[in-house]
Amino acid sequence: MHHTSHQTSHEKEPGKDTAKDPVCGMTVRKEEAIHRSYNGQEYYFCSERCLQAFEDNRNKPVL
Ligand SMILES: [Zn+2]
């Protein structure tokens, strides 16, 4: 008997088209996310709310 495996592996490739929202930690698609770069570092946010939260955090003095 010869088994032909025809499983279509449809795995997502993390890091290529997706990025991690630093605020809520969810994975976002780069093409749909809100993109900002600070100090040469790229950030992707799932929503305006996370962007706002991130910017609020940045503006706070580090104790
Ligand atoms: Zn988020």
N, CA, C, O and the ligand as a Tripos MOL2 file, in Angstrom:
@<TRIPOS>MOLECULE
protein
  253   251    64     0     0
PROTEIN
NO_CHARGES

@<TRIPOS>ATOM
      1 N           0.8280   -1.2170    0.0000 N.3       1 MET1
      2 CA          0.0000    0.0000    0.0000 C.3       1 MET1
      3 C           0.8570    1.2580    0.0000 C.2       1 MET1
      4 O           1.9110    1.3290    0.6310 O.2       1 MET1
      5 N           0.3840    2.1960   -0.6960 N.am      2 HIS2
      6 CA          1.1230    3.4620   -0.7360 C.3       2 HIS2
      7 C           0.2030    4.6070   -0.2980 C.2       2 HIS2
      8 O          -0.8440    4.8760   -0.8860 O.2       2 HIS2
      9 N           0.6510    5.2430    0.7460 N.am      3 HIS3
     10 CA         -0.1560    6.3500    1.2640 C.3       3 HIS3
     11 C           0.2790    7.6790    0.6570 C.2       3 HIS3
     12 O           1.4430    8.0740    0.7320 O.2       3 HIS3
     13 N          -0.6610    8.3280    0.0770 N.am      4 THR4
     14 CA         -0.3580    9.6700   -0.4030 C.3       4 THR4
     15 C          -0.9510   10.6820    0.5670 C.2       4 THR4
     16 O          -2.1670   10.8250    0.6970 O.2       4 THR4
     17 N          -0.0810   11.3470    1.2130 N.am      5 SER5
     18 CA         -0.5550   12.3630    2.1480 C.3       5 SER5
     19 C          -0.8120   13.6650    1.4080 C.2       5 SER5
     20 O           0.0800   14.2640    0.8080 O.2       5 SER5
     21 N          -2.0280   14.0590    1.4760 N.am      6 HIS6
     22 CA         -2.3650   15.3080    0.8060 C.3       6 HIS6
     23 C          -2.9290   16.3210    1.7950 C.2       6 HIS6
     24 O          -3.9460   16.9730    1.5580 O.2       6 HIS6
     25 N          -2.2210   16.4170    2.9070 N.am      7 GLN7
     26 CA         -2.6450   17.4120    3.8880 C.3       7 GLN7
     27 C          -2.1270   18.7790    3.4720 C.2       7 GLN7
     28 O          -0.9410   18.9740    3.2040 O.2       7 GLN7
     29 N          -3.0300   19.6810    3.4320 N.am      8 THR8
     30 CA         -2.6100   21.0360    3.1090 C.3       8 THR8
     31 C          -2.2430   21.7550    4.4050 C.2       8 THR8
     32 O          -3.1040   22.2000    5.1620 O.2       8 THR8
     33 N          -0.9730   21.8480    4.6230 N.am      9 SER9
     34 CA         -0.5320   22.5740    5.8150 C.3       9 SER9
     35 C          -0.6440   24.0700    5.5730 C.2       9 SER9
     36 O          -0.0030   24.6370    4.6880 O.2       9 SER9
     37 N          -1.4550   24.6640    6.3670 N.am     10 HIS10
     38 CA         -1.7270   26.0900    6.1870 C.3      10 HIS10
     39 C          -1.2680   26.8470    7.4300 C.2      10 HIS10
     40 O          -2.0420   27.5440    8.0870 O.2      10 HIS10
     41 N          -0.0100   26.6880    7.7190 N.am     11 GLU11
     42 CA          0.5000   27.3130    8.9400 C.3      11 GLU11
     43 C           0.8310   28.7780    8.7120 C.2      11 GLU11
     44 O           1.3000   29.1920    7.6510 O.2      11 GLU11
     45 N           0.5670   29.5190    9.7380 N.am     12 LYS12
     46 CA          0.9140   30.9280    9.6720 C.3      12 LYS12
     47 C           2.3980   31.1160    9.9860 C.2      12 LYS12
     48 O           2.9700   30.4010   10.8090 O.2      12 LYS12
     49 N           2.9860   32.0580    9.3360 N.am     13 GLU13
     50 CA          4.3830   32.3610    9.6020 C.3      13 GLU13
     51 C           4.4660   33.6120   10.4700 C.2      13 GLU13
     52 O           4.3010   34.7280    9.9790 O.2      13 GLU13
     53 N           4.7130   33.4260   11.7230 N.am     14 PRO14
     54 CA          4.7930   34.5790   12.6070 C.3      14 PRO14
     55 C           6.0430   35.4040   12.3280 C.2      14 PRO14
     56 O           7.1140   34.8590   12.0620 O.2      14 PRO14
     57 N           5.8990   36.6760   12.3900 N.am     15 GLY15
     58 CA          7.0440   37.5510   12.2130 C.3      15 GLY15
     59 C           7.2010   38.0650   10.8060 C.2      15 GLY15
     60 O           7.9160   39.0380   10.5710 O.2      15 GLY15
     61 N           6.5440   37.4250    9.8740 N.am     16 LYS16
     62 CA          6.6920   37.8480    8.4850 C.3      16 LYS16
     63 C           5.6450   38.8920    8.1110 C.2      16 LYS16
     64 O           5.9720   40.0160    7.7310 O.2      16 LYS16
     65 N           4.3980   38.5020    8.2240 N.am     17 ASP17
     66 CA          3.3140   39.4300    7.8970 C.3      17 ASP17
     67 C           2.6050   39.9270    9.1430 C.2      17 ASP17
     68 O           1.6990   40.7590    9.0800 O.2      17 ASP17
     69 N           3.0430   39.3920   10.2810 N.am     18 THR18
     70 CA          2.3790   39.7690   11.5200 C.3      18 THR18
     71 C           3.3780   40.3570   12.5090 C.2      18 THR18
     72 O           4.5890   40.1730   12.3880 O.2      18 THR18
     73 N           2.8450   41.0510   13.4650 N.am     19 ALA19
     74 CA          3.6690   41.6260   14.5160 C.3      19 ALA19
     75 C           2.8850   41.5820   15.8130 C.2      19 ALA19
     76 O           1.6710   41.3800   15.8180 O.2      19 ALA19
     77 N           3.5990   41.7740   16.9120 N.am     20 LYS20
     78 CA          2.9380   41.7120   18.1980 C.3      20 LYS20
     79 C           2.6570   43.1150   18.7150 C.2      20 LYS20
     80 O           3.5370   43.9720   18.7940 O.2      20 LYS20
     81 N           1.4150   43.3050   19.0560 N.am     21 ASP21
     82 CA          1.0190   44.5570   19.6780 C.3      21 ASP21
     83 C           1.6650   44.6250   21.0600 C.2      21 ASP21
     84 O           1.3980   43.7670   21.9010 O.2      21 ASP21
     85 N           2.5240   45.6440   21.3160 N.am     22 PRO22
     86 CA          3.2440   45.7000   22.5870 C.3      22 PRO22
     87 C           2.3410   46.0290   23.7670 C.2      22 PRO22
     88 O           2.7320   45.8370   24.9180 O.2      22 PRO22
     89 N           1.1520   46.5160   23.4960 N.am     23 VAL23
     90 CA          0.2620   46.9260   24.5770 C.3      23 VAL23
     91 C          -0.5770   45.7550   25.0660 C.2      23 VAL23
     92 O          -0.5190   45.3910   26.2410 O.2      23 VAL23
     93 N          -1.3550   45.1680   24.1700 N.am     24 CYS24
     94 CA         -2.2580   44.0980   24.5820 C.3      24 CYS24
     95 C          -1.6620   42.7200   24.3050 C.2      24 CYS24
     96 O          -2.1560   41.7130   24.8130 O.2      24 CYS24
     97 N          -0.5970   42.6740   23.4980 N.am     25 GLY25
     98 CA          0.1110   41.4160   23.2760 C.3      25 GLY25
     99 C          -0.4840   40.5410   22.1930 C.2      25 GLY25
    100 O           0.0010   39.4360   21.9530 O.2      25 GLY25
    101 N          -1.5130   41.0120   21.5440 N.am     26 MET26
    102 CA         -2.1070   40.1860   20.4970 C.3      26 MET26
    103 C          -1.3170   40.3070   19.1960 C.2      26 MET26
    104 O          -0.6170   41.2930   18.9610 O.2      26 MET26
    105 N          -1.4450   39.2980   18.3730 N.am     27 THR27
    106 CA         -0.7640   39.3150   17.0900 C.3      27 THR27
    107 C          -1.6160   40.0450   16.0710 C.2      27 THR27
    108 O          -2.7980   39.7500   15.8910 O.2      27 THR27
    109 N          -0.9970   40.9920   15.4200 N.am     28 VAL28
    110 CA         -1.7340   41.7860   14.4390 C.3      28 VAL28
    111 C          -1.1040   41.6220   13.0630 C.2      28 VAL28
    112 O           0.1000   41.4040   12.9300 O.2      28 VAL28
    113 N          -1.9380   41.7300   12.0620 N.am     29 ARG29
    114 CA         -1.4230   41.7120   10.6880 C.3      29 ARG29
    115 C          -0.8690   43.0930   10.3590 C.2      29 ARG29
    116 O          -1.5330   44.1090   10.5650 O.2      29 ARG29
    117 N           0.3380   43.1120    9.8530 N.am     30 LYS30
    118 CA          1.0050   44.3910    9.6000 C.3      30 LYS30
    119 C           0.2220   45.2640    8.6370 C.2      30 LYS30
    120 O           0.1910   46.4860    8.7820 O.2      30 LYS30
    121 N          -0.4020   44.6450    7.6670 N.am     31 GLU31
    122 CA         -1.1220   45.4310    6.6630 C.3      31 GLU31
    123 C          -2.4000   46.0590    7.2250 C.2      31 GLU31
    124 O          -2.9320   47.0200    6.6690 O.2      31 GLU31
    125 N          -2.8810   45.4980    8.3370 N.am     32 GLU32
    126 CA         -4.1090   46.0290    8.9340 C.3      32 GLU32
    127 C          -3.8330   46.8530   10.1830 C.2      32 GLU32
    128 O          -4.6740   47.6330   10.6300 O.2      32 GLU32
    129 N          -2.6380   46.6660   10.7380 N.am     33 ALA33
    130 CA         -2.3360   47.3080   12.0110 C.3      33 ALA33
    131 C          -1.9750   48.7770   11.8290 C.2      33 ALA33
    132 O          -1.6960   49.2440   10.7250 O.2      33 ALA33
    133 N          -1.9930   49.4800   12.9480 N.am     34 ILE34
    134 CA         -1.5340   50.8630   12.9540 C.3      34 ILE34
    135 C          -0.0260   50.8350   13.1780 C.2      34 ILE34
    136 O           0.4640   50.2890   14.1670 O.2      34 ILE34
    137 N           0.6800   51.4230   12.2560 N.am     35 HIS35
    138 CA          2.1430   51.3330   12.2830 C.3      35 HIS35
    139 C           2.7640   52.6310   12.7680 C.2      35 HIS35
    140 O           2.4260   53.7190   12.3020 O.2      35 HIS35
    141 N           3.6760   52.4890   13.7090 N.am     36 ARG36
    142 CA          4.4580   53.6260   14.1690 C.3      36 ARG36
    143 C           5.9010   53.1760   14.3520 C.2      36 ARG36
    144 O           6.1720   52.0080   14.6310 O.2      36 ARG36
    145 N           6.8090   54.1110   14.1920 N.am     37 SER37
    146 CA          8.1920   53.7790   14.5150 C.3      37 SER37
    147 C           8.7610   54.8310   15.4540 C.2      37 SER37
    148 O           8.6500   56.0350   15.2240 O.2      37 SER37
    149 N           9.3660   54.3360   16.5080 N.am     38 TYR38
    150 CA          9.9990   55.2040   17.4870 C.3      38 TYR38
    151 C          11.4530   54.7940   17.6250 C.2      38 TYR38
    152 O          11.7720   53.6310   17.8740 O.2      38 TYR38
    153 N          12.3200   55.7660   17.4590 N.am     39 ASN39
    154 CA         13.7560   55.5030   17.5910 C.3      39 ASN39
    155 C          14.2200   54.3460   16.7050 C.2      39 ASN39
    156 O          15.0600   53.5410   17.1050 O.2      39 ASN39
    157 N          13.6650   54.2790   15.5110 N.am     40 GLY40
    158 CA         14.0720   53.2410   14.5820 C.3      40 GLY40
    159 C          13.4680   51.8820   14.8750 C.2      40 GLY40
    160 O          13.7830   50.8940   14.2110 O.2      40 GLY40
    161 N          12.6020   51.8370   15.8690 N.am     41 GLN41
    162 CA         11.9640   50.5750   16.2480 C.3      41 GLN41
    163 C          10.5490   50.5760   15.7030 C.2      41 GLN41
    164 O           9.8190   51.5570   15.8400 O.2      41 GLN41
    165 N          10.1690   49.4670   15.0830 N.am     42 GLU42
    166 CA          8.8440   49.3950   14.4760 C.3      42 GLU42
    167 C           7.8260   48.8420   15.4660 C.2      42 GLU42
    168 O           8.0840   47.8670   16.1710 O.2      42 GLU42
    169 N           6.6750   49.4830   15.5000 N.am     43 TYR43
    170 CA          5.6040   49.0210   16.3740 C.3      43 TYR43
    171 C           4.3110   48.9240   15.5840 C.2      43 TYR43
    172 O           4.0180   49.7380   14.7070 O.2      43 TYR43
    173 N           3.5520   47.8970   15.9300 N.am     44 TYR44
    174 CA          2.2550   47.7040   15.2770 C.3      44 TYR44
    175 C           1.1840   47.5560   16.3390 C.2      44 TYR44
    176 O           1.3350   46.8030   17.3000 O.2      44 TYR44
    177 N           0.0990   48.2900   16.1460 N.am     45 PHE45
    178 CA         -0.9680   48.2810   17.1350 C.3      45 PHE45
    179 C          -2.2700   47.8040   16.5080 C.2      45 PHE45
    180 O          -2.5590   48.0620   15.3390 O.2      45 PHE45
    181 N          -3.0440   47.1010   17.3260 N.am     46 CYS46
    182 CA         -4.2940   46.5540   16.8070 C.3      46 CYS46
    183 C          -5.3490   47.6380   16.6710 C.2      46 CYS46
    184 O          -6.2690   47.5240   15.8600 O.2      46 CYS46
    185 N          -5.2130   48.6880   17.4660 N.am     47 SER47
    186 CA         -6.2410   49.7240   17.4610 C.3      47 SER47
    187 C          -5.6750   51.0520   17.9340 C.2      47 SER47
    188 O          -4.5820   51.1190   18.4980 O.2      47 SER47
    189 N          -6.4410   52.1020   17.6940 N.am     48 GLU48
    190 CA         -6.0630   53.4350   18.1620 C.3      48 GLU48
    191 C          -5.8800   53.4420   19.6750 C.2      48 GLU48
    192 O          -5.0190   54.1360   20.2150 O.2      48 GLU48
    193 N          -6.7060   52.6560   20.3350 N.am     49 ARG49
    194 CA         -6.6850   52.6210   21.7890 C.3      49 ARG49
    195 C          -5.3390   52.1260   22.3080 C.2      49 ARG49
    196 O          -4.7920   52.6680   23.2700 O.2      49 ARG49
    197 N          -4.8180   51.0980   21.6640 N.am     50 CYS50
    198 CA         -3.5210   50.5700   22.0810 C.3      50 CYS50
    199 C          -2.4120   51.5610   21.7460 C.2      50 CYS50
    200 O          -1.4600   51.7220   22.5090 O.2      50 CYS50
    201 N          -2.5420   52.2150   20.6110 N.am     51 LEU51
    202 CA         -1.5680   53.2390   20.2410 C.3      51 LEU51
    203 C          -1.5490   54.3500   21.2760 C.2      51 LEU51
    204 O          -0.4890   54.8060   21.7050 O.2      51 LEU51
    205 N          -2.7440   54.7780   21.6680 N.am     52 GLN52
    206 CA         -2.8610   55.8250   22.6750 C.3      52 GLN52
    207 C          -2.2320   55.3820   23.9890 C.2      52 GLN52
    208 O          -1.4810   56.1310   24.6140 O.2      52 GLN52
    209 N          -2.5420   54.1810   24.3940 N.am     53 ALA53
    210 CA         -2.0130   53.6550   25.6530 C.3      53 ALA53
    211 C          -0.4980   53.5990   25.6080 C.2      53 ALA53
    212 O           0.1830   53.8910   26.5910 O.2      53 ALA53
    213 N           0.0120   53.2200   24.4530 N.am     54 PHE54
    214 CA          1.4700   53.1280   24.2910 C.3      54 PHE54
    215 C           2.1090   54.5040   24.3710 C.2      54 PHE54
    216 O           3.1340   54.6860   25.0280 O.2      54 PHE54
    217 N           1.5030   55.4610   23.7030 N.am     55 GLU55
    218 CA          2.0660   56.8070   23.7070 C.3      55 GLU55
    219 C           1.9370   57.4550   25.0810 C.2      55 GLU55
    220 O           2.8160   58.2050   25.5040 O.2      55 GLU55
    221 N           0.8490   57.1660   25.7690 N.am     56 ASP56
    222 CA          0.7060   57.6600   27.1360 C.3      56 ASP56
    223 C           1.8390   57.1430   28.0100 C.2      56 ASP56
    224 O           2.4220   57.8730   28.8120 O.2      56 ASP56
    225 N           2.1250   55.8760   27.8300 N.am     57 ASN57
    226 CA          3.1840   55.2360   28.6060 C.3      57 ASN57
    227 C           4.5410   55.8600   28.3360 C.2      57 ASN57
    228 O           5.3540   56.0570   29.2390 O.2      57 ASN57
    229 N           4.7590   56.1650   27.0560 N.am     58 ARG58
    230 CA          6.0540   56.7150   26.6760 C.3      58 ARG58
    231 C           6.2600   58.1010   27.2810 C.2      58 ARG58
    232 O           7.3760   58.4870   27.6270 O.2      58 ARG58
    233 N           5.1620   58.8330   27.4000 N.am     59 ASN59
    234 CA          5.2620   60.2040   27.8870 C.3      59 ASN59
    235 C           5.4040   60.2830   29.3910 C.2      59 ASN59
    236 O           5.7330   61.3320   29.9470 O.2      59 ASN59
    237 N           5.1540   59.1660   30.0380 N.am     60 LYS60
    238 CA          5.3210   59.1620   31.4910 C.3      60 LYS60
    239 C           6.7950   59.0590   31.8290 C.2      60 LYS60
    240 O           7.5330   58.3170   31.1820 O.2      60 LYS60
    241 N           7.2250   59.7950   32.8320 N.am     61 PRO61
    242 CA          8.6140   59.6860   33.2600 C.3      61 PRO61
    243 C           8.8990   58.3370   33.8860 C.2      61 PRO61
    244 O           8.1010   57.8180   34.6660 O.2      61 PRO61
    245 N          10.0220   57.7880   33.5440 N.am     62 VAL62
    246 CA         10.4030   56.4920   34.0960 C.3      62 VAL62
    247 C          10.9540   56.6950   35.5000 C.2      62 VAL62
    248 O          11.9220   57.4290   35.7030 O.2      62 VAL62
    249 N          10.3330   56.0460   36.4480 N.am     63 LEU63
    250 CA         10.7710   56.2160   37.8370 C.3      63 LEU63
    251 C          11.8210   55.1800   38.2040 C.2      63 LEU63
    252 O          12.3080   55.1680   39.3340 O.2      63 LEU63
    253 ZN         -3.8380   46.0080   21.0560 Zn       64 ZN64
@<TRIPOS>BOND
     1     1     2 1
     2     2     3 1
     3     3     4 2
     4     3     5 am
     5     5     6 1
     6     6     7 1
     7     7     8 2
     8     7     9 am
     9     9    10 1
    10    10    11 1
    11    11    12 2
    12    11    13 am
    13    13    14 1
    14    14    15 1
    15    15    16 2
    16    15    17 am
    17    17    18 1
    18    18    19 1
    19    19    20 2
    20    19    21 am
    21    21    22 1
    22    22    23 1
    23    23    24 2
    24    23    25 am
    25    25    26 1
    26    26    27 1
    27    27    28 2
    28    27    29 am
    29    29    30 1
    30    30    31 1
    31    31    32 2
    32    31    33 am
    33    33    34 1
    34    34    35 1
    35    35    36 2
    36    35    37 am
    37    37    38 1
    38    38    39 1
    39    39    40 2
    40    39    41 am
    41    41    42 1
    42    42    43 1
    43    43    44 2
    44    43    45 am
    45    45    46 1
    46    46    47 1
    47    47    48 2
    48    47    49 am
    49    49    50 1
    50    50    51 1
    51    51    52 2
    52    51    53 am
    53    53    54 1
    54    54    55 1
    55    55    56 2
    56    55    57 am
    57    57    58 1
    58    58    59 1
    59    59    60 2
    60    59    61 am
    61    61    62 1
    62    62    63 1
    63    63    64 2
    64    63    65 am
    65    65    66 1
    66    66    67 1
    67    67    68 2
    68    67    69 am
    69    69    70 1
    70    70    71 1
    71    71    72 2
    72    71    73 am
    73    73    74 1
    74    74    75 1
    75    75    76 2
    76    75    77 am
    77    77    78 1
    78    78    79 1
    79    79    80 2
    80    79    81 am
    81    81    82 1
    82    82    83 1
    83    83    84 2
    84    83    85 am
    85    85    86 1
    86    86    87 1
    87    87    88 2
    88    87    89 am
    89    89    90 1
    90    90    91 1
    91    91    92 2
    92    91    93 am
    93    93    94 1
    94    94    95 1
    95    95    96 2
    96    95    97 am
    97    97    98 1
    98    98    99 1
    99    99   100 2
   100    99   101 am
   101   101   102 1
   102   102   103 1
   103   103   104 2
   104   103   105 am
   105   105   106 1
   106   106   107 1
   107   107   108 2
   108   107   109 am
   109   109   110 1
   110   110   111 1
   111   111   112 2
   112   111   113 am
   113   113   114 1
   114   114   115 1
   115   115   116 2
   116   115   117 am
   117   117   118 1
   118   118   119 1
   119   119   120 2
   120   119   121 am
   121   121   122 1
   122   122   123 1
   123   123   124 2
   124   123   125 am
   125   125   126 1
   126   126   127 1
   127   127   128 2
   128   127   129 am
   129   129   130 1
   130   130   131 1
   131   131   132 2
   132   131   133 am
   133   133   134 1
   134   134   135 1
   135   135   136 2
   136   135   137 am
   137   137   138 1
   138   138   139 1
   139   139   140 2
   140   139   141 am
   141   141   142 1
   142   142   143 1
   143   143   144 2
   144   143   145 am
   145   145   146 1
   146   146   147 1
   147   147   148 2
   148   147   149 am
   149   149   150 1
   150   150   151 1
   151   151   152 2
   152   151   153 am
   153   153   154 1
   154   154   155 1
   155   155   156 2
   156   155   157 am
   157   157   158 1
   158   158   159 1
   159   159   160 2
   160   159   161 am
   161   161   162 1
   162   162   163 1
   163   163   164 2
   164   163   165 am
   165   165   166 1
   166   166   167 1
   167   167   168 2
   168   167   169 am
   169   169   170 1
   170   170   171 1
   171   171   172 2
   172   171   173 am
   173   173   174 1
   174   174   175 1
   175   175   176 2
   176   175   177 am
   177   177   178 1
   178   178   179 1
   179   179   180 2
   180   179   181 am
   181   181   182 1
   182   182   183 1
   183   183   184 2
   184   183   185 am
   185   185   186 1
   186   186   187 1
   187   187   188 2
   188   187   189 am
   189   189   190 1
   190   190   191 1
   191   191   192 2
   192   191   193 am
   193   193   194 1
   194   194   195 1
   195   195   196 2
   196   195   197 am
   197   197   198 1
   198   198   199 1
   199   199   200 2
   200   199   201 am
   201   201   202 1
   202   202   203 1
   203   203   204 2
   204   203   205 am
   205   205   206 1
   206   206   207 1
   207   207   208 2
   208   207   209 am
   209   209   210 1
   210   210   211 1
   211   211   212 2
   212   211   213 am
   213   213   214 1
   214   214   215 1
   215   215   216 2
   216   215   217 am
   217   217   218 1
   218   218   219 1
   219   219   220 2
   220   219   221 am
   221   221   222 1
   222   222   223 1
   223   223   224 2
   224   223   225 am
   225   225   226 1
   226   226   227 1
   227   227   228 2
   228   227   229 am
   229   229   230 1
   230   230   231 1
   231   231   232 2
   232   231   233 am
   233   233   234 1
   234   234   235 1
   235   235   236 2
   236   235   237 am
   237   237   238 1
   238   238   239 1
   239   239   240 2
   240   239   241 am
   241   241   242 1
   242   242   243 1
   243   243   244 2
   244   243   245 am
   245   245   246 1
   246   246   247 1
   247   247   248 2
   248   247   249 am
   249   249   250 1
   250   250   251 1
   251   251   252 2
@<TRIPOS>SUBSTRUCTURE
     1 MET1         2 RESIDUE 1 A MET
     2 HIS2         6 RESIDUE 1 A HIS
     3 HIS3        10 RESIDUE 1 A HIS
     4 THR4        14 RESIDUE 1 A THR
     5 SER5        18 RESIDUE 1 A SER
     6 HIS6        22 RESIDUE 1 A HIS
     7 GLN7        26 RESIDUE 1 A GLN
     8 THR8        30 RESIDUE 1 A THR
     9 SER9        34 RESIDUE 1 A SER
    10 HIS10       38 RESIDUE 1 A HIS
    11 GLU11       42 RESIDUE 1 A GLU
    12 LYS12       46 RESIDUE 1 A LYS
    13 GLU13       50 RESIDUE 1 A GLU
    14 PRO14       54 RESIDUE 1 A PRO
    15 GLY15       58 RESIDUE 1 A GLY
    16 LYS16       62 RESIDUE 1 A LYS
    17 ASP17       66 RESIDUE 1 A ASP
    18 THR18       70 RESIDUE 1 A THR
    19 ALA19       74 RESIDUE 1 A ALA
    20 LYS20       78 RESIDUE 1 A LYS
    21 ASP21       82 RESIDUE 1 A ASP
    22 PRO22       86 RESIDUE 1 A PRO
    23 VAL23       90 RESIDUE 1 A VAL
    24 CYS24       94 RESIDUE 1 A CYS
    25 GLY25       98 RESIDUE 1 A GLY
    26 MET26      102 RESIDUE 1 A MET
    27 THR27      106 RESIDUE 1 A THR
    28 VAL28      110 RESIDUE 1 A VAL
    29 ARG29      114 RESIDUE 1 A ARG
    30 LYS30      118 RESIDUE 1 A LYS
    31 GLU31      122 RESIDUE 1 A GLU
    32 GLU32      126 RESIDUE 1 A GLU
    33 ALA33      130 RESIDUE 1 A ALA
    34 ILE34      134 RESIDUE 1 A ILE
    35 HIS35      138 RESIDUE 1 A HIS
    36 ARG36      142 RESIDUE 1 A ARG
    37 SER37      146 RESIDUE 1 A SER
    38 TYR38      150 RESIDUE 1 A TYR
    39 ASN39      154 RESIDUE 1 A ASN
    40 GLY40      158 RESIDUE 1 A GLY
    41 GLN41      162 RESIDUE 1 A GLN
    42 GLU42      166 RESIDUE 1 A GLU
    43 TYR43      170 RESIDUE 1 A TYR
    44 TYR44      174 RESIDUE 1 A TYR
    45 PHE45      178 RESIDUE 1 A PHE
    46 CYS46      182 RESIDUE 1 A CYS
    47 SER47      186 RESIDUE 1 A SER
    48 GLU48      190 RESIDUE 1 A GLU
    49 ARG49      194 RESIDUE 1 A ARG
    50 CYS50      198 RESIDUE 1 A CYS
    51 LEU51      202 RESIDUE 1 A LEU
    52 GLN52      206 RESIDUE 1 A GLN
    53 ALA53      210 RESIDUE 1 A ALA
    54 PHE54      214 RESIDUE 1 A PHE
    55 GLU55      218 RESIDUE 1 A GLU
    56 ASP56      222 RESIDUE 1 A ASP
    57 ASN57      226 RESIDUE 1 A ASN
    58 ARG58      230 RESIDUE 1 A ARG
    59 ASN59      234 RESIDUE 1 A ASN
    60 LYS60      238 RESIDUE 1 A LYS
    61 PRO61      242 RESIDUE 1 A PRO
    62 VAL62      246 RESIDUE 1 A VAL
    63 LEU63      250 RESIDUE 1 A LEU
    64 ZN64       253 GROUP 0 **** ****
